Amino acid sequence: MYHVLMMDRDYIQGSAKVQTALVLLLALGVGLFFYVYGVIGQVLIEIQVVAGKQPDLALKMAGRLLLWLVFLSGSISVAIGGYLCVLILRVRRSGIYPPPGMPVAFKTRIKKDGEAEKMGKACLLMAAVLFLQPLFGLYIWYTVTGGAW
């Protein structure tokens, strides 16, 4: 009996509210994906129509589309990277992952000390990659378009 209680202390139970929020977020993400996919498809069709008559305008339209995609994906990356930075700070303060008070979706093992520090470093690495994504996207846009609006 005591062994089972100790195991329960090493885990945090998942929250139905968090699971519901994740399902809704996934549905929103899928809906947004298909909406953006449709908009991009329309713009690409317009670019093809214009390309035969005005190739310079078609290149500008393609460059604007690419820049729009860089800003959209970059803003999502920065938002997720910001969340990870907040998570890192909470893990460092508490020495526990997931930090106290953080709701989780599924039964999650609590990591302490060295394991929590490793998790914090992994989150820091992921945040750095996410913060670099918009810069890399702008570099690609500038390389492809030469910075032309």
N, C-alpha and C positions, 0 to 999 in steps of 0.2 A: 504494500500500500504506500509506504513512504517513498519507494523508488518511483512510482507513478506520479506522485506529487512533485518530486524533484524534476522529473521530465517535463511536467507541465509548466514549471517555472522557467525552464529553458526555452520555452516557445511562447509566441504571442498568437492568439487565435485570430483568424481572419474575420473581417467585418462584412456583414451583408450590405451595409450602406456603401462601403468602398467597392464591393463587387458590382453593385448596381451602378455606381458612378462610372466605373470602368467600362461597363457595357454601354452606357449612354455615350461616353466619350468615344468609344470605338464606333458606334453608330454615327455619331457626328462626324468623325474622321472619314469614315467610308462615304458618307453623303457629300462631304466637302471634296473628297478626292474625285468623285464622279462629276461634280459640278465643275471643278477646275479642269478636269479632263475634257468636258464638253466645250468649255470656253477656249481652251488651247486648241482643240480641234477646229473650232470656228475660225480662230485667228489664223491658223495654218492654212485653211482653205482660202481665206481672204488674201494671204500672202502669195499663194500659188496663182490666184487670179490676177493679182497686181504684177507679179514677177514678169509676165510676158510683155507687158506694156511699159512698166516703170521699174526696172530692176533696182535702182537706187532706193526707191521708196520701199520696195520689198525687203531689202537689207535692213533699212531703218526699222521697219515693223518687226522683223525677226529679232533685231537687237533689243528693241523695247520689250518684246515678249520674254526674252532671256533675262533681261534686267528685272522684270516683274517677278519672274520665277525665283531669281536670286533673293530678292527682298522678301518674298513670301516664305521661302524655305529658311532663309536666314533669321527671320523673326521667330519662327517656331524653334529653331535651334538655340537661339539666345534665351528664349523663355525656358526651355528645358534645362539649359546650362545654368541659368540663374537658380532654378529650383534645386539642382544638384549642389550648387554652392551653399545654399541655405541648409541642405541636408548635411553637407560636410561639416559645417560649423556646429550643428546640433550634435553630430556624432563625436566631434572632438571635445565638446564641452562635457558630454555625458560619459564618453568612453564606451558606449553601448550602441550596437546597430541591430535593429532599428532604434532610433532614439526614443526615450520615453514620451508617450503621448502621440506618437505617430501611428495612425491607423494603417493596417495592412489588409490586403485582400484575402490572403490565404494564410494558413498556419505557417509561421515563419520562425526559424530558429534564431534565438538571440545570440549575437556574437559580441564577445567582450574583449577588452584590452587589445592584444595583437591582432586578433581577427577583425575587430572593429576598425582598427587603424588601417589594415589592408583594404577593407571595404571603402573606407574614406579615401584612400589613395586611388582606388579604382574609380570612384565617383569623380575625383579631381581630374584624373586622366580623361574620363569621358566628357567632363565639362570643358576641358581645354580643347578637345577635338570639336565639340559643338560650337564653341566660340570662334574657332578658326574656320568653320564651314562658310560663313558669309564672306570672309576675306578671300577664301579660295574661289568662291562663286564669282565675286567681283573681278578677281584676276582672270578667270576664264572669260567672263563677259568682255573685259577690256582687251584680252588677247584676240577674241573672235571679232569684235566690232571696232577695235581701235578707239574706244571711248565715244563713239558717235551716238548721239541720241536719235 
